[in-house]
Amino acid sequence: MNFSGRGEYNHAIEHYSRGLQLDPTNPFLPANRAMALIKQKKFAAAEVDATTAISLDPMYIKAYMRRASALVGLSKLEEARTDYQRILNLDPQNKLAKAELEKTEKELMRSVSRHAEVKSFRQESGIVIPLHKSSDCRSKKSLRRIAIEEVGIENISYGGAGVTGTFKQNKSMQRMTENDNQMFQNFVSESVSPSKATAPKAPKKQGDVESKQRYAPSDAEKGHSSSIVSLPMDATFSASLQDISGKCVPQTSFQFQSDYKVLKQNKEAFFHYFKRISPSTLPALFGEMIDSATLVNILDVFNEFYIPAGENFEEYLVSLTKVKRFEMTALFFTKKEKQVVSNLMAHLRQTSLSNEKDINNLANRYGV
């Protein structure tokens, strides 16, 4: 949703804060609050919220993106670059992360150049060479020798209060960062490893061409398999359909998410996959919340494939509104995404048997 004033950002932040009190383990709430804080240029608070979202879901790409934006706002370019690289590890095709990473690296190079130009002294073998001044510019006071002693941060104090606590806090933040890195690597390895598994070959039948053989899992295997479809990135649509035809309709959120991670890059394949799902099962299939990227992709499929094919998608639209926290997801539709919803509603007004009032109520649920 597009906000036009500071008051609306404050309103959103207040609602997300209330939501966190009721559901503190939901990663979408701190991530969305971080976005509102970034709009208000409260980058430090946004970084904390985005880090909280990542700790709840280390695979949540938008949380990394928002933390990176906050870090850029805080001029922590090295840390921002690390987050953009993590996003590309999770989603190598993410165009926004690629562009932001390139901008951040250029800014880092400019920062190094500016730092080199601003230096007013040079160091050689640990010796600081003083600037040469003419005699009339030099101080008239007599020189005196001062003993210099190096001290650690634990001995520094401000207003009589030591900063040992700050030192300990930095150590804690370092440990949190190390744990975050380790958790990230574990989740990446776990998410990648299943796709590397090779499906067993089907028994060879007489007269069959080996290149056309496909493996069909048994009913027992379907009951406990992860239902991940292994599609090559350059596969043709016909090959995609063959993979889809061997899949059962997803019964759990895990099954759907596993299939969606592969099929989301091919909307036509996803169209044939999604239309086999009963609309009434969507609330249970998405569980606690539907991610905004997933919802937008589904709406695009309705617009680009369901309408030309003459397929009915009204029941799906209604059922999606019954997913928990749907209104919160629809709240942040962009202008372009709202236009897609408007196109769908305009089509329903021409073809649906529902009355105008029901369609208008449905449009309101989607924020258009």
HELIX and SHEET records of a PDB file:
HELIX    1   1 ARG A    6  LEU A   22  1                                  17    
HELIX    2   2 PHE A   28  LYS A   39  1                                  12    
HELIX    3   3 PHE A   43  LEU A   56  1                                  14    
HELIX    4   4 ILE A   61  GLY A   73  1                                  13    
HELIX    5   5 LEU A   77  LEU A   90  1                                  14    
HELIX    6   6 LYS A   95  VAL A  118  1                                  24    
HELIX    7   7 SER A  135  CYS A  137  5                                   3    
HELIX    8   8 ILE A  153  ASN A  155  5                                   3    
HELIX    9   9 THR A  164  VAL A  192  1                                  29    
HELIX   10  10 SER A  193  LYS A  196  5                                   4    
HELIX   11  11 GLU A  210  LYS A  212  5                                   3    
HELIX   12  12 ASP A  219  HIS A  224  1                                   6    
HELIX   13  13 PHE A  237  SER A  245  1                                   9    
HELIX   14  14 SER A  253  LEU A  263  1                                  11    
HELIX   15  15 LYS A  267  PHE A  274  1                                   8    
HELIX   16  16 PRO A  279  THR A  281  5                                   3    
HELIX   17  17 LEU A  282  PHE A  286  1                                   5    
HELIX   18  18 SER A  292  VAL A  301  1                                  10    
HELIX   19  19 PHE A  302  TYR A  306  3                                   5    
HELIX   20  20 ILE A  307  ALA A  309  1                                   3    
HELIX   21  21 GLU A  314  LEU A  320  1                                   7    
HELIX   22  22 PHE A  326  ALA A  330  1                                   5    
HELIX   23  23 LYS A  335  THR A  351  1                                  17    
HELIX   24  24 GLU A  356  ARG A  365  1                                  10    
SHEET    1   A 2 GLN A 123  GLU A 124  0                                        
SHEET    2   A 2 ILE A 127  VAL A 128 -1                                        
SHEET    1   B 2 SER A 157  TYR A 158  0                                        
SHEET    2   B 2 ALA A 161  GLY A 162 -1                                        
END                                                                             
